[in-house]
Amino acid sequence: MIPAKDVQPLARVQDNLLARQERRLLTWICARLPAWVTPDTLTATGLAGAVMIFAGYVLSLIDIDWLLLSIAGYAVHWFGDSLDGSLARFRRIERPSYGYFIDHSCDGLAVLLILSGLGLSPFVTMDVAMAALAGYLLLSIHTFLSARVTGELKLSYVAAGPTEARLLLVGMTVTMWVMGRARASYSGFTGYDLIVGAVAALLISLFVIQTVRTGRRLARIDRL
């Protein structure tokens, strides 16, 4: 086991569309958070937001207005998930090994809650939601393997990152709330299935493309 003090920090690569504006906002918030708010508190807050999203989607089977809980959950999830690492860096209290492990473990659980909630809702079929989950997990595997062999933690792809993904899901959820329950079309799939399925296909394609690119890059390095 590598001692925590010997773990080298990863270079964070984040070039999504909203990265610069979001960074300014996060820094402004960090400067105003009370001392009792810790990175661990924010990580737990982000996970609580994911539980809210899951519950809202599932309860929309009973009443569509429960989708408002999911929309609120996305805001809570963004607040906790985006600020936990930002606060640690702002206060210079980073714990690289612990923070990396806990943060990304909670991210995986949060995505599972969000996509399984979508699959249990009356809007998206579970098969399509699980395809999106598979795409997310494949791209996560690439990200973590690439971080190990290149020292770079890539947090965005095709100018999109977690914040852009949340905004897409919020927009889709608002549309669900406004338009009402989905009706099957396109060989039994809904329009929401097509959107989530397209995202799943994009994630899987990115995994394949990035794996090939990184493999070629590493092959050149190893030959040298």
Sine and cosine of phi, psi and omega as CSV:
sin_phi,cos_phi,sin_psi,cos_psi,sin_omega,cos_omega
0.00,0.00,0.73,-0.68,-0.01,-1.00
-0.99,0.17,0.82,-0.58,0.06,-1.00
-0.84,0.54,0.58,-0.82,-0.04,-1.00
-0.84,0.54,-0.57,0.82,-0.05,-1.00
-0.94,0.35,-0.32,0.95,-0.02,-1.00
-1.00,-0.08,-0.06,1.00,0.01,-1.00
-0.97,0.25,0.82,-0.57,-0.04,-1.00
-0.99,0.14,0.68,-0.73,0.03,-1.00
-0.91,0.41,0.56,-0.83,0.00,-1.00
-1.00,0.00,0.56,-0.83,0.10,-0.99
-0.99,0.16,0.87,-0.49,-0.02,-1.00
-0.99,0.13,0.82,-0.57,0.01,-1.00
-0.93,-0.38,0.94,-0.33,-0.06,-1.00
-0.65,-0.76,0.97,-0.26,-0.04,-1.00
-0.80,-0.60,0.58,0.82,0.05,-1.00
-0.95,0.30,0.27,-0.96,-0.14,-0.99
-0.84,0.55,-0.64,0.77,-0.11,-0.99
-0.99,-0.15,0.16,0.99,-0.13,-0.99
-0.85,0.52,-0.73,0.68,-0.08,-1.00
-0.91,0.41,-0.73,0.68,-0.01,-1.00
-0.91,0.41,-0.63,0.78,0.00,-1.00
-0.92,0.40,-0.62,0.78,0.00,-1.00
-0.89,0.46,-0.67,0.75,0.04,-1.00
-0.88,0.48,-0.70,0.71,-0.01,-1.00
-0.90,0.44,-0.69,0.72,-0.02,-1.00
-0.90,0.43,-0.65,0.76,0.04,-1.00
-0.89,0.45,-0.66,0.75,0.02,-1.00
-0.88,0.47,-0.67,0.74,0.01,-1.00
-0.93,0.38,-0.69,0.72,-0.02,-1.00
-0.84,0.54,-0.62,0.78,-0.02,-1.00
-0.92,0.38,-0.26,0.97,-0.08,-1.00
-0.91,-0.42,0.03,1.00,0.03,-1.00
-0.97,0.22,0.65,-0.76,0.03,-1.00
-0.92,0.39,0.34,-0.94,-0.11,-0.99
-0.89,0.45,-0.47,0.88,-0.06,-1.00
-0.96,0.28,-0.23,0.97,0.07,-1.00
-0.99,0.14,0.86,-0.51,-0.03,-1.00
-0.90,-0.43,0.26,-0.97,0.08,-1.00
-0.83,0.56,-0.62,0.78,0.03,-1.00
-0.90,0.43,-0.63,0.78,0.05,-1.00
-0.87,0.50,-0.67,0.75,-0.02,-1.00
-0.94,0.33,-0.60,0.80,0.07,-1.00
-0.88,0.48,-0.69,0.72,0.04,-1.00
-0.90,0.43,-0.59,0.81,0.05,-1.00
-0.89,0.45,-0.69,0.72,0.03,-1.00
-0.88,0.48,-0.65,0.76,0.02,-1.00
-0.92,0.38,-0.60,0.80,0.07,-1.00
-0.89,0.46,-0.61,0.79,0.07,-1.00
-0.88,0.48,-0.64,0.77,0.03,-1.00
-0.90,0.43,-0.61,0.79,0.06,-1.00
-0.90,0.44,-0.64,0.76,0.06,-1.00
-0.87,0.49,-0.68,0.73,0.01,-1.00
-0.88,0.47,-0.74,0.67,0.02,-1.00
-0.84,0.54,-0.75,0.66,-0.03,-1.00
-0.89,0.46,-0.66,0.75,0.00,-1.00
-0.88,0.47,-0.69,0.72,0.01,-1.00
-0.90,0.43,-0.71,0.70,-0.03,-1.00
-0.91,0.41,-0.68,0.73,-0.02,-1.00
-0.95,0.31,-0.22,0.98,0.08,-1.00
-0.92,0.38,-0.22,0.98,0.15,-0.99
-0.90,0.43,-0.48,0.88,-0.02,-1.00
-1.00,-0.01,-0.74,0.68,-0.04,-1.00
-0.50,-0.86,0.80,-0.60,-0.07,-1.00
-0.89,0.46,-0.39,0.92,-0.01,-1.00
-0.92,0.39,-0.26,0.97,0.08,-1.00
-0.91,0.42,-0.29,0.96,0.07,-1.00
-0.87,0.49,-0.41,0.91,0.06,-1.00
-0.89,0.46,-0.51,0.86,0.06,-1.00
-0.92,0.40,-0.65,0.76,0.05,-1.00
-0.89,0.45,-0.68,0.73,0.00,-1.00
-0.88,0.47,-0.70,0.72,0.07,-1.00
-0.89,0.45,-0.60,0.80,0.02,-1.00
-0.88,0.47,-0.59,0.81,0.05,-1.00
-0.89,0.45,-0.62,0.78,0.03,-1.00
-0.91,0.42,-0.70,0.72,0.02,-1.00
-0.90,0.44,-0.67,0.74,0.00,-1.00
-0.90,0.44,-0.68,0.73,0.04,-1.00
-0.87,0.49,-0.71,0.70,-0.05,-1.00
-0.85,0.53,-0.77,0.63,-0.05,-1.00
-0.95,0.31,-0.71,0.70,-0.10,-0.99
-0.94,0.33,-0.58,0.82,-0.04,-1.00
-0.99,0.15,-0.43,0.90,-0.14,-0.99
-0.99,-0.12,-0.32,0.95,-0.11,-0.99
-0.88,0.47,-0.79,0.62,0.04,-1.00
-0.94,0.34,-0.59,0.81,0.01,-1.00
-0.88,0.47,-0.66,0.75,0.00,-1.00
-0.92,0.39,-0.64,0.77,0.02,-1.00
-0.88,0.47,-0.68,0.73,0.02,-1.00
-0.94,0.34,-0.61,0.79,-0.01,-1.00
-0.90,0.44,-0.66,0.75,-0.02,-1.00
-1.00,0.02,-0.03,1.00,-0.03,-1.00
0.84,0.54,0.72,0.69,0.03,-1.00
-0.83,-0.55,0.55,0.83,-0.02,-1.00
-0.87,0.50,0.59,-0.81,0.19,-0.98
-0.82,-0.57,1.00,0.06,-0.20,-0.98
-0.80,0.59,-0.72,0.69,-0.05,-1.00
-0.95,0.32,-0.79,0.61,-0.02,-1.00
-0.89,0.46,-0.74,0.67,-0.04,-1.00
-0.88,0.47,-0.70,0.71,0.01,-1.00
-0.86,0.51,-0.73,0.68,-0.06,-1.00
-0.92,0.40,-0.77,0.63,-0.07,-1.00
-0.93,0.36,-0.68,0.73,-0.05,-1.00
-0.87,0.49,-0.76,0.65,-0.06,-1.00
-0.97,0.25,-0.46,0.89,0.11,-0.99
-0.91,0.42,-0.70,0.72,0.03,-1.00
-0.92,0.39,-0.56,0.83,0.07,-1.00
-0.86,0.50,-0.71,0.70,0.01,-1.00
-0.88,0.48,-0.69,0.73,0.02,-1.00
-0.91,0.42,-0.63,0.77,0.00,-1.00
-0.89,0.45,-0.70,0.72,0.01,-1.00
-0.91,0.42,-0.61,0.79,0.08,-1.00
-0.86,0.51,-0.71,0.70,0.01,-1.00
-0.89,0.46,-0.70,0.71,-0.06,-1.00
-0.90,0.43,-0.76,0.65,-0.09,-1.00
-0.97,0.26,-0.57,0.82,0.08,-1.00
-0.94,0.35,-0.56,0.83,0.09,-1.00
-0.89,0.46,-0.69,0.72,0.07,-1.00
-0.85,0.52,-0.69,0.73,-0.02,-1.00
-0.91,0.40,-0.45,0.89,0.02,-1.00
-1.00,0.03,-0.16,0.99,0.01,-1.00
-0.98,0.19,0.19,-0.98,0.03,-1.00
-0.99,0.13,0.24,0.97,-0.12,-0.99
-0.94,-0.34,-0.56,0.83,-0.06,-1.00
-0.78,-0.63,0.70,-0.71,0.02,-1.00
-0.96,0.27,0.49,-0.87,-0.05,-1.00
-0.89,0.45,-0.60,0.80,-0.01,-1.00
-0.85,0.52,-0.71,0.70,-0.02,-1.00
-0.93,0.37,-0.66,0.75,0.02,-1.00
-0.88,0.47,-0.64,0.77,0.01,-1.00
-0.95,0.32,-0.49,0.87,0.10,-0.99
-0.90,0.43,-0.65,0.76,0.06,-1.00
-0.91,0.42,-0.63,0.78,0.04,-1.00
-0.89,0.45,-0.66,0.75,0.03,-1.00
-0.88,0.47,-0.66,0.75,0.04,-1.00
-0.88,0.47,-0.69,0.73,0.03,-1.00
-0.88,0.47,-0.70,0.71,-0.04,-1.00
-0.92,0.40,-0.63,0.78,0.05,-1.00
-0.88,0.47,-0.72,0.70,0.00,-1.00
-0.92,0.39,-0.55,0.84,0.07,-1.00
-0.91,0.42,-0.67,0.74,0.04,-1.00
-0.85,0.52,-0.71,0.71,0.03,-1.00
-0.87,0.49,-0.71,0.70,-0.03,-1.00
-0.86,0.52,-0.73,0.69,-0.07,-1.00
-0.96,0.29,-0.60,0.80,0.07,-1.00
-0.92,0.40,-0.67,0.74,0.02,-1.00
-0.89,0.45,-0.62,0.78,0.03,-1.00
-0.88,0.47,-0.59,0.81,-0.01,-1.00
-0.93,0.36,-0.63,0.77,-0.12,-0.99
-0.99,-0.12,-0.30,0.95,-0.01,-1.00
-0.91,-0.42,-0.30,0.95,-0.03,-1.00
0.99,0.17,0.14,0.99,0.01,-1.00
-0.90,-0.43,0.77,-0.64,0.07,-1.00
-0.98,-0.20,0.98,-0.22,-0.07,-1.00
-0.99,0.10,0.87,-0.49,-0.10,-1.00
-0.96,-0.29,0.05,1.00,0.02,-1.00
-0.50,-0.87,0.47,-0.88,0.05,-1.00
-0.68,-0.74,0.60,-0.80,-0.03,-1.00
0.70,0.71,0.73,0.69,0.06,-1.00
0.89,0.46,0.39,0.92,0.02,-1.00
-0.73,-0.68,0.60,-0.80,0.03,-1.00
-0.70,-0.72,-0.30,-0.95,-0.03,-1.00
-0.85,0.53,-0.62,0.79,-0.02,-1.00
-0.91,0.41,-0.70,0.72,0.04,-1.00
-0.89,0.45,-0.62,0.79,0.03,-1.00
-0.90,0.44,-0.67,0.75,0.04,-1.00
-0.89,0.46,-0.66,0.75,0.00,-1.00
-0.89,0.45,-0.62,0.78,0.07,-1.00
-0.88,0.48,-0.70,0.71,-0.02,-1.00
-0.93,0.37,-0.61,0.79,0.06,-1.00
-0.89,0.45,-0.72,0.70,0.03,-1.00
-0.87,0.50,-0.66,0.75,0.03,-1.00
-0.91,0.41,-0.63,0.78,-0.01,-1.00
-0.93,0.37,-0.64,0.77,0.08,-1.00
-0.88,0.48,-0.67,0.75,0.04,-1.00
-0.88,0.47,-0.65,0.76,0.06,-1.00
-0.85,0.52,-0.70,0.71,-0.04,-1.00
-0.91,0.41,-0.64,0.77,-0.03,-1.00
-0.96,0.27,-0.68,0.73,-0.13,-0.99
-1.00,0.08,-0.34,0.94,0.01,-1.00
1.00,-0.03,-0.15,-0.99,-0.08,-1.00
-0.87,0.48,0.60,-0.80,-0.05,-1.00
-0.97,0.25,0.57,-0.82,0.10,-1.00
-0.94,-0.33,0.68,-0.73,-0.03,-1.00
-0.92,0.40,0.69,-0.73,0.08,-1.00
-0.42,-0.91,-0.02,-1.00,0.02,-1.00
0.78,0.63,0.88,0.47,0.02,-1.00
0.88,0.47,0.62,0.78,0.07,-1.00
1.00,-0.07,-0.09,1.00,0.02,-1.00
-0.99,-0.17,0.48,-0.87,0.04,-1.00
-1.00,-0.02,0.18,-0.98,0.08,-1.00
-0.87,0.48,-0.56,0.83,0.04,-1.00
-0.92,0.40,-0.58,0.82,0.08,-1.00
-0.86,0.51,-0.66,0.75,-0.02,-1.00
-0.91,0.42,-0.63,0.78,0.02,-1.00
-0.91,0.41,-0.77,0.64,-0.02,-1.00
-0.91,0.41,-0.61,0.79,0.04,-1.00
-0.90,0.43,-0.62,0.79,0.05,-1.00
-0.90,0.44,-0.64,0.77,0.05,-1.00
-0.90,0.44,-0.66,0.75,0.03,-1.00
-0.87,0.50,-0.71,0.70,0.01,-1.00
-0.89,0.46,-0.63,0.78,0.01,-1.00
-0.90,0.43,-0.71,0.71,-0.02,-1.00
-0.89,0.46,-0.69,0.72,0.00,-1.00
-0.92,0.40,-0.65,0.76,0.03,-1.00
-0.89,0.45,-0.67,0.74,0.04,-1.00
-0.88,0.47,-0.63,0.78,0.05,-1.00
-0.86,0.51,-0.73,0.68,-0.02,-1.00
-0.90,0.43,-0.74,0.67,-0.04,-1.00
-0.89,0.46,-0.73,0.68,-0.03,-1.00
-0.93,0.38,-0.55,0.83,0.04,-1.00
-0.91,0.42,-0.69,0.72,0.03,-1.00
-0.89,0.45,-0.73,0.69,-0.01,-1.00
-0.87,0.49,-0.74,0.67,-0.03,-1.00
-0.92,0.40,-0.61,0.79,0.04,-1.00
-0.87,0.48,-0.69,0.72,0.04,-1.00
-0.90,0.44,-0.65,0.76,0.01,-1.00
-0.88,0.47,-0.69,0.72,-0.02,-1.00
-0.94,0.35,-0.56,0.83,0.03,-1.00
-0.89,0.45,-0.65,0.76,0.04,-1.00
-0.90,0.43,-0.67,0.74,0.00,-1.00
-0.90,0.44,-0.69,0.72,-0.03,-1.00
-0.91,0.42,-0.57,0.82,0.03,-1.00
-0.91,0.42,-0.57,0.82,0.03,-1.00
-0.95,0.33,0.00,0.00,0.00,0.00
